[in-house]
Each structure stands twice: as structure tokens, then as C-alpha cells.
Amino acid sequence: MYKKTEHQLTFVDDFFLPFGGKLNKENRWVRLAEMIPWWMAEEKYAKSFKKKFKGEKAYSVRIALGALYIKERLGLSDWETVEQITENPYLQYFIGLPEFQEKAPFDHSLMTRFRKRLGANIINELNEWIVLEEQKR
């Protein structure tokens, strides 16, 4: 079951760090999160689910696509991707978590499901969206 969110937008100043401080707005993952048109990916992602709301609530497109992008951008395995996200507040912000958490946001085995739901070419599409957003700036 997937329930569309109104917006996939989060604000860097609202991200809670339990050890104090704030995220650097100039960090590459913060800037990238602001450039990605998450709503475009959500349209595609939502179509991969059945209309009837049965079963557990699905992970947001920002978590699914964000994790796949991190994996490809950093050249990581599925397992290492989840480990990096678990350890890095910037990556947690990038995938849309509201605050830093020490627990893994999902099991590495879900990366396969994310790929199936979003399709083989999603990273290429995402890169195109990023280029278009950069050209607008």
C-alpha cells in the first residue's frame, strides 16, 4: 500500500540532531535534496502500487529513490548503503527522515524492492531531473 504525501519537502533547519547543532546547508546532500523534484518521482512510484490500500504502508519515494541514488552515486552494495545512511545525518536528511536516528531506516533487502518498483532507468531519469533543475538556477 502506498499513500501519497502532500509534499516530499523537508527543511534543513527542522532536521533534529540529538547531539546538538544543525546541518550545513551547503553540504552536497542537502543541496541535492533541494534540487530533486521528488513529486515527479512520486507520481511514477505511486503507480507501481495497487489502488486498494491493503498491507503495510510503503516507504516514501524519497526513502526508496534516495537510497538507490546514494547507492549508485557512491558505488555501494545494498548492505553498505543502509550502513552509510544509518551512520550519516546528511544521508538521513537526503532520504527525508525528520531527525537523526541510530537505527537503520530499513533492511538492506528492501533495496531490491525499491529497484523493482521504480524501474531500471530511474537513476538516469533522476540525473536528468537534476540537470534540468541546475539549468533553472
C-alpha positions, 0 to 999 in steps of 0.5 A: 500500500502506498499513500501519497504525501502532500509534499516530499519537502523537508527543511534543513533547519527542522532536521533534529540532531540529538547531539546538538547543532544543525546541518550545513546547508551547503553540504552536497546532500542537502543541496541535492535534496533541494534540487530533486523534484521528488513529486515527479518521482512520486507520481511514477512510484505511486503507480507501481502500487495497487489502488486498494490500500491493503498491507503495510504502508510503503516507504516514501519515494524519497526513502526508496529513490534516495537510497538507490541514488546514494547507492549508485552515486557512491558505488555501494552494495545494498548492505553498505548503503543502509550502513552509510545512511544509518551512520550519516545525518546528511544521508538521513536528511537526503532520504527525508527522515525528520531527525537523526536516528541510530537505527537503520531506516530499513533492511538492506533487502528492501533495496531490491524492492525499491529497484523493482518498483521504480524501474531500471532507468530511474537513476538516469531519469533522476540525473536528468531531473537534476540537470534540468533543475541546475539549468533553472538556477 
